[in-house]
Amino acid sequence: MAAIEKTELAELIRETRMRLKLSQVKFAEKLGVSFHSVNRWENGRTRPLPLAMKQIETLLYSLGDRGEDLLARYFSSGRS
């Protein structure tokens, strides 16, 4: 995965969560992290750990076509 700026990460987190139609609390539960972690990610204060990024990538794959653009933009392993 290429280095992603904090502002881009915030956009990725927010957009993924919105496409899944989840609140920050529900998104956090799905990833097994705290609400505060998701909130800090979306506000650009901290970065997700590599494990959380892998889970986000997996969630985007589960969205099929709706997640394809984010996979291509943020993950080098996006579908061709």
C-alpha positions in Angstrom: 0.0 0.0 0.0 1.3 3.4 -0.9 1.8 6.0 1.8 -1.5 7.9 2.3 -1.7 11.4 3.8 -3.7 11.8 7.0 -6.3 13.9 5.1 -6.7 11.2 2.5 -7.0 8.6 5.2 -9.8 10.6 6.8 -11.6 10.7 3.5 -11.1 7.0 3.0 -12.5 6.1 6.4 -15.5 8.5 6.1 -16.4 7.4 2.6 -16.0 3.7 3.5 -18.2 4.1 6.5 -20.8 6.1 4.6 -21.0 3.5 1.8 -21.6 0.8 4.4 -24.3 3.1 5.9 -22.8 2.8 9.4 -22.4 5.2 12.2 -19.0 5.7 13.6 -20.0 3.5 16.6 -21.2 0.7 14.3 -18.2 1.0 12.0 -15.9 0.8 15.1 -17.7 -2.3 16.3 -17.3 -3.9 12.8 -13.6 -3.3 12.9 -13.2 -4.2 16.6 -11.9 -0.8 17.6 -13.3 2.0 19.7 -15.5 4.8 18.5 -12.8 7.2 19.6 -10.4 5.6 17.2 -12.7 5.9 14.2 -13.5 9.5 15.2 -9.8 10.4 15.4 -9.1 8.7 12.0 -11.9 10.7 10.4 -10.7 13.9 11.9 -7.1 13.3 10.7 -5.6 13.2 14.2 -4.3 9.6 14.0 -3.8 6.8 11.5 -5.4 3.3 11.6 -3.0 0.5 12.4 -2.1 -1.8 9.5 -4.5 -4.5 10.7 -7.4 -2.0 10.6 -6.4 -0.8 7.1 -6.5 -4.5 6.0 -10.0 -4.8 7.5 -11.1 -1.6 5.7 -9.7 -3.0 2.4 -11.7 -6.2 3.0 -14.8 -4.3 3.6 -14.4 -2.4 0.4 -14.0 -5.6 -1.5 -17.2 -6.8 0.1 -19.0 -3.8 -1.5 -18.2 -5.0 -5.0 -18.6 -2.3 -7.6 -19.5 0.3 -4.9 -16.0 0.0 -3.3 -13.9 -0.4 -6.5 -13.0 3.2 -6.9 -11.8 3.5 -3.3 -9.8 0.3 -3.7 -8.1 1.7 -6.8 -7.4 5.1 -5.2 -6.1 4.0 -1.8 -4.9 0.4 -2.2 -2.4 -0.9 -4.7 -4.2 -4.2 -4.8 -7.4 -2.7 -6.2 -9.2 -4.9 -8.8 -8.3 -4.4 -12.4 
